[in-house]
């Protein structure tokens, strides 16, 4: 699986992303995610160095990531 990263700015502090999840992002989410494979739809708050991460969904394939990217018009 390639490492795609798609995002869109929602407002000054919020970005929505489709990307692989990093250990740092998991830590910021406060969730326990056992299977970190595939892609995740998540929202970050706090600018370039986020202070919060909210995981919205896990995507299990590149195709799913690309289809959701198109639906959400992420770049």
matplotlib code that plots the C-alpha trace (Angstrom):
import matplotlib.pyplot as plt

x = [0.0, 1.4, 1.3, -1.3, -2.0, -5.1, -6.4, -8.6, -8.7, -12.1, -11.4, -8.4, -7.8, -9.3, -8.1, -9.7, -7.3, -7.2, -3.8, -2.0, -2.1, 1.1, 1.9, 1.8, -1.7, -2.9, -1.5, -3.2, -6.5, -6.5, -7.8, -6.4, -6.1, -4.8, -4.8, -3.1, -2.9, -4.7, -5.8, -7.8, -10.2, -9.3, -9.7, -6.9, -7.2, -4.4, -2.7, 0.4, 1.3, -2.1, -3.0, -6.0, -6.9, -10.3, -10.4, -13.6, -13.1, -10.6, -10.3, -9.0, -7.8, -6.3, -9.4, -11.6, -9.2, -9.3, -13.1, -13.6, -11.0, -13.1, -16.4, -15.0, -13.0, -9.8, -6.4]
y = [0.0, 3.4, 6.1, 8.6, 11.7, 13.7, 16.7, 19.7, 22.7, 22.9, 26.1, 27.9, 25.1, 22.0, 19.8, 16.6, 13.9, 10.5, 9.0, 6.1, 6.7, 7.4, 6.5, 10.2, 10.7, 7.6, 9.0, 12.4, 10.6, 9.0, 5.8, 2.3, 1.2, -2.3, -2.6, 0.5, -0.9, 0.8, 4.4, 6.4, 9.3, 11.7, 15.3, 17.3, 20.4, 22.9, 23.8, 22.2, 20.5, 19.2, 19.1, 16.9, 14.0, 12.5, 9.3, 9.1, 5.8, 3.2, 2.4, -1.0, -0.4, 2.1, 1.9, 2.9, 5.8, 7.1, 6.8, 8.7, 11.3, 12.0, 12.1, 14.6, 16.5, 16.3, 17.2]
z = [0.0, -0.9, 1.7, 0.5, 2.5, 1.6, 3.6, 3.6, 6.0, 7.7, 9.6, 11.2, 13.7, 12.1, 9.3, 8.0, 6.7, 5.1, 5.8, 7.5, 11.3, 13.2, 16.8, 17.7, 16.2, 18.1, 21.3, 20.7, 20.0, 23.4, 21.8, 21.8, 18.1, 17.8, 14.0, 12.6, 9.0, 6.1, 6.2, 8.7, 8.3, 11.1, 12.2, 13.8, 15.8, 16.6, 13.4, 11.9, 15.2, 16.3, 20.0, 19.3, 16.9, 16.5, 14.6, 12.5, 10.5, 9.4, 5.7, 4.8, 1.3, -1.1, -3.2, -0.2, 0.7, -2.9, -3.2, 0.1, -1.0, -4.1, -2.1, 0.4, -2.3, -0.4, -2.0]

ax = plt.figure().add_subplot(projection="3d")
ax.plot(x, y, z, "-o")
ax.set_aspect("equal")
plt.show()
